[in-house]
Amino acid sequence: MEQSNALPDSIRAAIEAHGGAARWAELAEIEATVSACGLLFTAKRRPILRQVQVRASTHEPRFAFNDFPQVGETSELQGEELVRVVGRDGAILARRDGPRTAFRGWRRQIYWDDLDFVYFGAYAFWNYLTAPFLFLRGGFTFKELPPLATSAGIWPRIRATFPSDIPTHSRVQDFYFDRQHRLCRIDYTAMVIGRWARAAHICEDFREFDGFLVPTRRTVKPLPVGNAPLPAPTLVAIEVHDFRPRPSD
């Protein structure tokens, strides 16, 4: 199949299975409670996330961690333009413009500061919490790949190329769907970590929250070659404790 800007049938089916385009269009943001841990946190000298409250815009790449990095502070992502930490009184405590370019420095190979983590964590969670609905924004190109045979059945695969205005792991990513049209796996390269950082992101334990189907457990494993992820180590493990859709006013 050639590349196309039209939404593939498998993505249309996934959008409906996860809650539907019409319902998504009514929302302004998602609020959720999440936890995250894994080798990445150890490697970058970052504390794990425990029951953190977050907010994700449903229509543009904006995201916030509440009470992070300290209680009373809010960490915000505004697309590729900036990340910042805002105090309880609204004062800007820290800010970085063009945060992705900062990962070119050698220090990021050793540890991440608060703004490094805010950028990576915020864009990653925004992608995770809004998929597959983020494809409704337009600007993507798609290519159908041969389906993958798994122990759970045959999974259709779509290769999506992201537009430049969406902060994400890599411009080209592969999306897998099960027989119930659920988004069950994403393959990508975490480019801010390195061109070698190819991974398989597995989505499991689906639950319904106010009409939206959400994977409450996500596990990221190394994918050095081929289509079979390594069983270890766990690079990132995410738990979504709740998912609260908030409608537009």
Residue pairs with C-beta under 8 A, 6 or more apart in sequence:
1 143
1 144
2 143
3 141
3 142
3 143
3 161
4 141
4 142
4 143
5 138
5 140
5 141
5 142
6 142
7 135
7 136
7 142
8 142
8 144
8 158
10 144
10 156
10 158
10 177
10 181
11 132
11 135
11 142
11 158
11 175
13 177
13 181
14 132
14 177
14 181
14 182
14 183
15 21
15 24
15 132
15 133
15 135
15 136
16 181
17 180
17 181
17 182
17 213
18 132
18 133
18 182
18 183
18 212
18 213
18 214
19 133
19 211
19 212
19 213
20 211
21 133
21 136
23 211
23 212
23 245
24 58
24 133
24 136
25 136
26 247
26 248
27 58
27 245
27 246
27 247
27 248
28 57
28 58
28 59
28 246
28 247
28 248
28 249
29 55
29 56
29 57
29 58
29 246
30 55
30 56
30 58
30 129
30 130
30 243
30 244
30 245
30 246
31 53
31 54
31 55
31 243
31 244
31 246
32 53
32 54
32 55
32 56
32 129
32 240
32 241
32 242
32 243
32 244
33 51
33 52
33 53
33 54
33 240
33 241
33 242
34 49
34 51
34 52
34 54
34 125
34 238
34 239
34 240
34 241
35 48
35 49
35 50
35 51
35 52
35 238
35 239
35 241
36 48
36 49
36 121
36 236
36 237
36 238
36 239
37 48
37 49
37 236
37 237
38 48
38 220
38 233
38 234
38 235
38 236
38 237
39 233
39 234
39 235
39 236
40 46
40 193
40 220
40 235
40 236
41 47
41 48
41 236
44 111
44 112
44 116
44 117
45 110
45 111
45 112
46 111
46 112
46 117
49 121
51 241
52 65
52 66
52 67
52 68
53 65
53 66
53 67
54 63
54 64
54 65
54 66
54 125
54 129
55 63
55 64
55 66
56 62
56 63
56 125
56 126
56 129
56 130
57 63
57 126
58 130
58 133
59 137
60 79
61 77
61 79
61 80
61 123
61 126
61 165
61 166
61 167
62 76
62 77
62 78
62 79
62 126
63 76
63 77
63 122
63 123
63 125
63 126
64 74
64 75
64 76
64 77
64 122
65 74
65 75
65 118
65 121
65 122
66 74
67 73
67 74
68 74
68 75
68 118
69 75
69 85
69 114
72 87
72 88
73 85
73 86
73 87
73 88
73 93
74 85
74 86
75 83
75 84
75 85
75 86
75 114
75 118
75 122
76 83
76 84
76 85
76 86
76 118
76 122
77 83
77 118
77 119
77 122
77 123
77 126
77 167
78 84
79 165
79 166
79 167
80 98
80 99
80 100
80 165
80 167
81 97
81 98
82 95
82 96
82 97
82 98
82 99
83 95
83 96
83 99
83 115
83 118
83 119
83 122
84 92
84 93
84 94
84 95
84 96
84 115
85 92
85 93
85 94
85 95
85 114
85 115
85 118
86 92
86 93
87 93
94 114
94 115
95 115
96 102
96 115
96 119
99 115
99 116
99 118
99 119
100 119
100 167
100 192
102 108
102 115
102 116
102 119
103 116
103 192
108 116
108 192
112 120
119 167
119 192
120 192
123 167
123 168
124 169
126 167
127 134
127 166
127 168
127 169
128 201
128 218
128 238
129 240
129 243
131 175
131 183
131 186
132 175
132 183
134 166
135 160
137 163
137 166
138 163
139 162
139 163
139 165
139 166
140 160
140 161
140 162
140 163
141 160
141 161
142 158
142 159
142 160
142 161
143 158
143 159
143 161
144 156
144 157
144 158
144 159
145 157
145 158
145 159
145 174
146 157
147 154
147 155
147 156
147 157
148 154
148 155
148 157
148 176
148 227
149 155
152 178
152 184
153 178
153 179
154 179
155 176
155 177
155 178
155 184
155 185
156 176
156 177
157 174
157 175
157 176
157 177
158 174
158 175
158 177
159 172
159 173
159 174
159 175
160 172
160 173
160 174
160 175
161 171
161 172
162 168
162 171
162 172
162 173
164 171
168 188
169 188
169 189
169 190
169 191
169 192
170 188
170 189
170 190
170 191
172 188
173 186
173 187
173 188
174 186
174 187
174 188
175 183
175 185
175 186
176 183
176 184
176 185
176 186
176 187
177 183
177 184
178 184
182 203
182 206
182 213
182 215
183 203
183 215
184 202
184 203
184 204
184 215
185 200
185 201
185 202
185 203
186 200
186 201
186 203
187 198
187 199
187 200
187 201
187 223
187 227
188 198
188 199
188 201
189 195
189 196
189 197
189 198
189 199
190 197
190 199
191 197
198 222
198 223
198 224
199 220
199 221
199 222
199 223
199 229
199 235
200 220
200 221
200 222
200 223
200 229
201 218
201 219
201 220
202 218
202 219
202 220
202 221
202 229
203 215
203 217
203 218
204 215
204 216
204 217
204 218
204 219
205 215
205 216
205 217
206 213
206 214
206 215
206 216
207 213
207 214
207 216
208 214
209 242
209 243
209 244
209 245
210 243
210 244
210 245
211 245
212 243
212 245
214 240
214 243
215 240
216 239
216 240
216 241
217 237
217 238
217 239
217 240
218 236
218 237
218 238
218 239
218 240
219 234
219 236
219 237
219 238
220 234
220 235
220 236
220 237
221 229
221 230
221 231
221 232
221 233
221 234
221 235
222 229
222 230
222 233
222 235
223 229
223 230
224 230
